[in-house]
């Protein structure tokens, strides 16, 4: 897992692709069905889902916002 993430850091120029890879690898490492990365904007006092992994995808996905 660490090798795949480190390789992605040095080769990926696409932040979204990198965040999806990290989310998937961390979910698998911790043996969970779902994981998300939420980026927070402190000034706006909200966050947005930047990447999400679901073993069995449903209707949710990146771009959701939280206040």
FIDO-344295 format. One record per atom (N, C-alpha, C): residue number from 0; atom name; z, x, y negated. Coordinates in nm, 3 decimals. Layout:
<atoms>
atom nr NUM | atom CA | z Z | x X | y Y
...
</atoms>
This chain:
<atoms>
atom nr 0 | atom N | z 0.000 | x 0.082 | y 0.118
atom nr 0 | atom CA | z 0.000 | x 0.000 | y 0.000
atom nr 0 | atom C | z 0.000 | x 0.087 | y -0.125
atom nr 1 | atom N | z 0.087 | x 0.184 | y -0.133
atom nr 1 | atom CA | z 0.094 | x 0.270 | y -0.252
atom nr 1 | atom C | z -0.039 | x 0.343 | y -0.273
atom nr 2 | atom N | z -0.099 | x 0.391 | y -0.166
atom nr 2 | atom CA | z -0.228 | x 0.460 | y -0.179
atom nr 2 | atom C | z -0.336 | x 0.367 | y -0.232
atom nr 3 | atom N | z -0.340 | x 0.243 | y -0.184
atom nr 3 | atom CA | z -0.442 | x 0.148 | y -0.232
atom nr 3 | atom C | z -0.421 | x 0.117 | y -0.380
atom nr 4 | atom N | z -0.296 | x 0.100 | y -0.420
atom nr 4 | atom CA | z -0.267 | x 0.069 | y -0.561
atom nr 4 | atom C | z -0.299 | x 0.191 | y -0.648
atom nr 5 | atom N | z -0.259 | x 0.313 | y -0.603
atom nr 5 | atom CA | z -0.290 | x 0.433 | y -0.683
atom nr 5 | atom C | z -0.439 | x 0.455 | y -0.697
atom nr 6 | atom N | z -0.514 | x 0.429 | y -0.590
atom nr 6 | atom CA | z -0.659 | x 0.443 | y -0.597
atom nr 6 | atom C | z -0.716 | x 0.343 | y -0.698
atom nr 7 | atom N | z -0.664 | x 0.221 | y -0.696
atom nr 7 | atom CA | z -0.711 | x 0.119 | y -0.790
atom nr 7 | atom C | z -0.682 | x 0.158 | y -0.934
atom nr 8 | atom N | z -0.569 | x 0.221 | y -0.958
atom nr 8 | atom CA | z -0.534 | x 0.265 | y -1.094
atom nr 8 | atom C | z -0.637 | x 0.364 | y -1.145
atom nr 9 | atom N | z -0.679 | x 0.455 | y -1.060
atom nr 9 | atom CA | z -0.770 | x 0.560 | y -1.106
atom nr 9 | atom C | z -0.917 | x 0.519 | y -1.104
atom nr 10 | atom N | z -0.952 | x 0.415 | y -1.027
atom nr 10 | atom CA | z -1.094 | x 0.378 | y -1.017
atom nr 10 | atom C | z -1.130 | x 0.247 | y -1.086
atom nr 11 | atom N | z -1.034 | x 0.158 | y -1.103
atom nr 11 | atom CA | z -1.066 | x 0.027 | y -1.159
atom nr 11 | atom C | z -1.062 | x 0.031 | y -1.312
atom nr 12 | atom N | z -1.166 | x -0.022 | y -1.372
atom nr 12 | atom CA | z -1.170 | x -0.034 | y -1.518
atom nr 12 | atom C | z -1.153 | x -0.181 | y -1.557
atom nr 13 | atom N | z -1.118 | x -0.264 | y -1.459
atom nr 13 | atom CA | z -1.104 | x -0.407 | y -1.481
atom nr 13 | atom C | z -0.958 | x -0.445 | y -1.457
atom nr 14 | atom N | z -0.887 | x -0.478 | y -1.565
atom nr 14 | atom CA | z -0.744 | x -0.511 | y -1.555
atom nr 14 | atom C | z -0.720 | x -0.629 | y -1.463
atom nr 15 | atom N | z -0.802 | x -0.734 | y -1.472
atom nr 15 | atom CA | z -0.783 | x -0.851 | y -1.386
atom nr 15 | atom C | z -0.792 | x -0.815 | y -1.238
atom nr 16 | atom N | z -0.892 | x -0.736 | y -1.204
atom nr 16 | atom CA | z -0.910 | x -0.694 | y -1.065
atom nr 16 | atom C | z -0.790 | x -0.611 | y -1.019
atom nr 17 | atom N | z -0.743 | x -0.522 | y -1.103
atom nr 17 | atom CA | z -0.626 | x -0.439 | y -1.070
atom nr 17 | atom C | z -0.502 | x -0.526 | y -1.049
atom nr 18 | atom N | z -0.477 | x -0.620 | y -1.139
atom nr 18 | atom CA | z -0.359 | x -0.706 | y -1.126
atom nr 18 | atom C | z -0.365 | x -0.791 | y -0.999
atom nr 19 | atom N | z -0.484 | x -0.839 | y -0.963
atom nr 19 | atom CA | z -0.498 | x -0.916 | y -0.839
atom nr 19 | atom C | z -0.469 | x -0.830 | y -0.717
atom nr 20 | atom N | z -0.516 | x -0.707 | y -0.719
atom nr 20 | atom CA | z -0.489 | x -0.616 | y -0.608
atom nr 20 | atom C | z -0.339 | x -0.590 | y -0.595
atom nr 21 | atom N | z -0.272 | x -0.561 | y -0.706
atom nr 21 | atom CA | z -0.128 | x -0.535 | y -0.704
atom nr 21 | atom C | z -0.053 | x -0.658 | y -0.653
atom nr 22 | atom N | z -0.091 | x -0.776 | y -0.700
atom nr 22 | atom CA | z -0.024 | x -0.898 | y -0.658
atom nr 22 | atom C | z -0.038 | x -0.920 | y -0.508
atom nr 23 | atom N | z -0.160 | x -0.904 | y -0.457
atom nr 23 | atom CA | z -0.185 | x -0.922 | y -0.313
atom nr 23 | atom C | z -0.107 | x -0.820 | y -0.230
atom nr 24 | atom N | z -0.112 | x -0.694 | y -0.270
atom nr 24 | atom CA | z -0.045 | x -0.588 | y -0.194
atom nr 24 | atom C | z 0.108 | x -0.607 | y -0.195
atom nr 25 | atom N | z 0.163 | x -0.647 | y -0.306
atom nr 25 | atom CA | z 0.309 | x -0.669 | y -0.314
atom nr 25 | atom C | z 0.349 | x -0.790 | y -0.231
atom nr 26 | atom N | z 0.270 | x -0.896 | y -0.232
atom nr 26 | atom CA | z 0.300 | x -1.013 | y -0.150
atom nr 26 | atom C | z 0.301 | x -0.976 | y -0.002
atom nr 27 | atom N | z 0.203 | x -0.898 | y 0.039
atom nr 27 | atom CA | z 0.197 | x -0.856 | y 0.179
atom nr 27 | atom C | z 0.313 | x -0.762 | y 0.214
atom nr 28 | atom N | z 0.348 | x -0.671 | y 0.123
atom nr 28 | atom CA | z 0.456 | x -0.576 | y 0.147
atom nr 28 | atom C | z 0.590 | x -0.647 | y 0.163
atom nr 29 | atom N | z 0.611 | x -0.754 | y 0.087
atom nr 29 | atom CA | z 0.737 | x -0.828 | y 0.094
atom nr 29 | atom C | z 0.729 | x -0.949 | y 0.187
atom nr 30 | atom N | z 0.613 | x -0.964 | y 0.254
atom nr 30 | atom CA | z 0.593 | x -1.071 | y 0.352
atom nr 30 | atom C | z 0.623 | x -1.210 | y 0.293
atom nr 31 | atom N | z 0.561 | x -1.236 | y 0.178
atom nr 31 | atom CA | z 0.574 | x -1.367 | y 0.114
atom nr 31 | atom C | z 0.438 | x -1.435 | y 0.110
atom nr 32 | atom N | z 0.438 | x -1.568 | y 0.103
atom nr 32 | atom CA | z 0.314 | x -1.646 | y 0.105
atom nr 32 | atom C | z 0.246 | x -1.653 | y -0.031
atom nr 33 | atom N | z 0.323 | x -1.628 | y -0.138
atom nr 33 | atom CA | z 0.268 | x -1.645 | y -0.272
atom nr 33 | atom C | z 0.337 | x -1.548 | y -0.367
atom nr 34 | atom N | z 0.262 | x -1.494 | y -0.463
atom nr 34 | atom CA | z 0.317 | x -1.406 | y -0.565
atom nr 34 | atom C | z 0.231 | x -1.420 | y -0.691
atom nr 35 | atom N | z 0.293 | x -1.396 | y -0.805
atom nr 35 | atom CA | z 0.223 | x -1.404 | y -0.933
atom nr 35 | atom C | z 0.269 | x -1.293 | y -1.025
atom nr 36 | atom N | z 0.180 | x -1.254 | y -1.115
atom nr 36 | atom CA | z 0.216 | x -1.167 | y -1.226
atom nr 36 | atom C | z 0.201 | x -1.251 | y -1.351
atom nr 37 | atom N | z 0.308 | x -1.261 | y -1.427
atom nr 37 | atom CA | z 0.307 | x -1.338 | y -1.551
atom nr 37 | atom C | z 0.325 | x -1.240 | y -1.666
atom nr 38 | atom N | z 0.232 | x -1.242 | y -1.760
atom nr 38 | atom CA | z 0.240 | x -1.159 | y -1.880
atom nr 38 | atom C | z 0.300 | x -1.244 | y -1.991
atom nr 39 | atom N | z 0.408 | x -1.192 | y -2.053
atom nr 39 | atom CA | z 0.477 | x -1.267 | y -2.156
atom nr 39 | atom C | z 0.441 | x -1.217 | y -2.295
atom nr 40 | atom N | z 0.425 | x -1.312 | y -2.386
atom nr 40 | atom CA | z 0.404 | x -1.284 | y -2.528
atom nr 40 | atom C | z 0.534 | x -1.321 | y -2.596
atom nr 41 | atom N | z 0.613 | x -1.221 | y -2.635
atom nr 41 | atom CA | z 0.745 | x -1.247 | y -2.691
atom nr 41 | atom C | z 0.738 | x -1.322 | y -2.824
atom nr 42 | atom N | z 0.637 | x -1.292 | y -2.905
atom nr 42 | atom CA | z 0.624 | x -1.359 | y -3.034
atom nr 42 | atom C | z 0.593 | x -1.507 | y -3.017
atom nr 43 | atom N | z 0.506 | x -1.539 | y -2.923
atom nr 43 | atom CA | z 0.468 | x -1.679 | y -2.899
atom nr 43 | atom C | z 0.568 | x -1.749 | y -2.808
atom nr 44 | atom N | z 0.661 | x -1.671 | y -2.749
atom nr 44 | atom CA | z 0.763 | x -1.724 | y -2.658
atom nr 44 | atom C | z 0.700 | x -1.801 | y -2.542
atom nr 45 | atom N | z 0.595 | x -1.743 | y -2.487
atom nr 45 | atom CA | z 0.531 | x -1.804 | y -2.370
atom nr 45 | atom C | z 0.469 | x -1.694 | y -2.283
atom nr 46 | atom N | z 0.440 | x -1.730 | y -2.162
atom nr 46 | atom CA | z 0.375 | x -1.638 | y -2.070
atom nr 46 | atom C | z 0.254 | x -1.705 | y -2.008
atom nr 47 | atom N | z 0.169 | x -1.623 | y -1.948
atom nr 47 | atom CA | z 0.053 | x -1.678 | y -1.878
atom nr 47 | atom C | z 0.038 | x -1.607 | y -1.745
atom nr 48 | atom N | z -0.010 | x -1.681 | y -1.646
atom nr 48 | atom CA | z -0.033 | x -1.621 | y -1.515
atom nr 48 | atom C | z -0.156 | x -1.531 | y -1.527
atom nr 49 | atom N | z -0.135 | x -1.402 | y -1.506
atom nr 49 | atom CA | z -0.245 | x -1.306 | y -1.517
atom nr 49 | atom C | z -0.311 | x -1.282 | y -1.382
atom nr 50 | atom N | z -0.232 | x -1.296 | y -1.274
atom nr 50 | atom CA | z -0.286 | x -1.276 | y -1.139
atom nr 50 | atom C | z -0.197 | x -1.353 | y -1.042
atom nr 51 | atom N | z -0.261 | x -1.403 | y -0.937
atom nr 51 | atom CA | z -0.186 | x -1.480 | y -0.838
atom nr 51 | atom C | z -0.245 | x -1.457 | y -0.701
atom nr 52 | atom N | z -0.157 | x -1.448 | y -0.602
atom nr 52 | atom CA | z -0.198 | x -1.439 | y -0.462
atom nr 52 | atom C | z -0.134 | x -1.555 | y -0.387
atom nr 53 | atom N | z -0.213 | x -1.626 | y -0.309
atom nr 53 | atom CA | z -0.162 | x -1.732 | y -0.222
atom nr 53 | atom C | z -0.226 | x -1.714 | y -0.086
atom nr 54 | atom N | z -0.141 | x -1.711 | y 0.016
atom nr 54 | atom CA | z -0.195 | x -1.701 | y 0.152
atom nr 54 | atom C | z -0.282 | x -1.822 | y 0.183
atom nr 55 | atom N | z -0.238 | x -1.940 | y 0.141
atom nr 55 | atom CA | z -0.314 | x -2.065 | y 0.155
atom nr 55 | atom C | z -0.335 | x -2.122 | y 0.016
atom nr 56 | atom N | z -0.446 | x -2.087 | y -0.051
atom nr 56 | atom CA | z -0.468 | x -2.128 | y -0.190
atom nr 56 | atom C | z -0.463 | x -2.280 | y -0.210
atom nr 57 | atom N | z -0.412 | x -2.318 | y -0.328
atom nr 57 | atom CA | z -0.414 | x -2.459 | y -0.367
atom nr 57 | atom C | z -0.477 | x -2.468 | y -0.507
atom nr 58 | atom N | z -0.439 | x -2.567 | y -0.582
atom nr 58 | atom CA | z -0.504 | x -2.594 | y -0.711
atom nr 58 | atom C | z -0.457 | x -2.502 | y -0.824
atom nr 59 | atom N | z -0.345 | x -2.431 | y -0.811
atom nr 59 | atom CA | z -0.296 | x -2.348 | y -0.921
atom nr 59 | atom C | z -0.376 | x -2.219 | y -0.927
atom nr 60 | atom N | z -0.360 | x -2.146 | y -1.035
atom nr 60 | atom CA | z -0.432 | x -2.020 | y -1.045
atom nr 60 | atom C | z -0.410 | x -1.952 | y -1.178
atom nr 61 | atom N | z -0.472 | x -1.837 | y -1.198
atom nr 61 | atom CA | z -0.456 | x -1.762 | y -1.321
atom nr 61 | atom C | z -0.491 | x -1.845 | y -1.443
atom nr 62 | atom N | z -0.421 | x -1.818 | y -1.551
atom nr 62 | atom CA | z -0.447 | x -1.886 | y -1.677
atom nr 62 | atom C | z -0.342 | x -1.990 | y -1.712
atom nr 63 | atom N | z -0.261 | x -2.031 | y -1.615
atom nr 63 | atom CA | z -0.154 | x -2.127 | y -1.644
atom nr 63 | atom C | z -0.060 | x -2.068 | y -1.747
atom nr 64 | atom N | z 0.000 | x -2.153 | y -1.827
atom nr 64 | atom CA | z 0.091 | x -2.105 | y -1.932
atom nr 64 | atom C | z 0.230 | x -2.161 | y -1.911
atom nr 65 | atom N | z 0.329 | x -2.080 | y -1.955
atom nr 65 | atom CA | z 0.470 | x -2.118 | y -1.944
atom nr 65 | atom C | z 0.536 | x -2.096 | y -2.078
atom nr 66 | atom N | z 0.618 | x -2.191 | y -2.118
atom nr 66 | atom CA | z 0.691 | x -2.177 | y -2.245
atom nr 66 | atom C | z 0.838 | x -2.164 | y -2.217
</atoms>
